[in-house]
């Protein structure tokens, strides 16, 4: 405010002097004096504007390089010098933070790539360069999909569904398997995190191969043992009731081991990424009717089983895998529903999605157990599972089958009143059937 009053007083003083000269020397000389003063003021401002323009064109914008000013321009340059100092301090703070961040991310075992709103590379660490086959010095500003051209990665970036990571076999580096996870942050920026999971994938492959090989090797001797046990159990010459009972128990346990091996082989095959799904049109109505007959045979009249068909739509998928998934849910419903209970099976179309439902009036499931039901060998009651002949792998098989068919499992249950298993299939897998 003091600067404004000072400049206003200078103008008023100039007007007063001009008026005084006008009265003493006349209007012409007074106007000449006023014009000369104004020309000097204009020259003064032009000179400082030229100095400011030259300073703006310099590469060095340090406070020391700001030209000296006089009059009102002295205040302007003083304010500019203060702003430059504050800006330089902020820049130094940001640069220090950036260097620290780059140093930290460079030391991380994971790859880090910073992408802008158009998926162009802004920065990456050395690990990311190795994982993705890129070079920051050459590829900064390039779209990531121009450099990493594998179809699964391009589809992952295009779909913009970043909840689950992408597992990618790097073709540029033979044998390297990486997990990629995109994390949006800030204003339309993204953080692409890559992790080398080659070792874990190899261990997982070894585990799957071990289960498959052991299961396969056990199948033949168990088949032989089972055959002889059945023969001995049916032999009327076995008089001892103890021996007869022992043979029956051994037969039951052998059958259970065979079921377990079959489930392990199925699960191993489903988990094998090299085993691609063989898709065709599956007639769900016919499949459900076949499963109804199998369920009635398994129940042996102990339950009321009902099938409701509300849609003729068919599914794109593997009939063998879908039969296994649906059959596991139905057999579980029979095992865990007391005699005289009801089991309802239905197929319908709901909100453009396919819905397969298995509902029972069985013993029900406590809420805390539901999230873990699809874990292999997870049992709520081990003794109950052994009595019913369950292997503990049925729902794990269901989960893997549904993942391969882009479907999801929804479980609701109430203890003592039964359970409901909903399988939702996406609209793109539905094929309209004949009404």
Buried (B, 14 or more C-beta within 10 A) or exposed (E): EEEEEEEEEEEEEBEEBBEEBBEEEEEEEBEEBBEEEEEEBEEBEEBBEEBBEEBEEEEEEEBEEBBEBEEBBEEBBEEBBEEBEEEEEEEEEEEEEEEEEEEEBEEBEBBBBBBBEEBBBEBBBBBBBBBBBBEBEEBEEBBBBEBBEBEEBBEBBEEEEBEEBBEBBBEEBEEBBBBBBBEEEEEEEBBBBBBBBBEEBEEEBEEBEEBBEBBEEBBEEBEEBBEBBBEBBEEEEBEEEEEBEBBEEBBEEBBBBBBBBBBBBBBBBBBEEEEEEEBEEBBBBEBBEBBBEBBBEBBEEEBEBEBEEEBBBBBBBBBEBBBBBBBBBBBBBBBBBEEEBBBBBBBBBEEEBBBBBBBBBBBBBEEEBBEEBBEBEBBBEEEEBEEEEBBBBBBBBBBBBBEBBEBBBEBEBEEEEBBBBBBBBBEEBBBEBEE
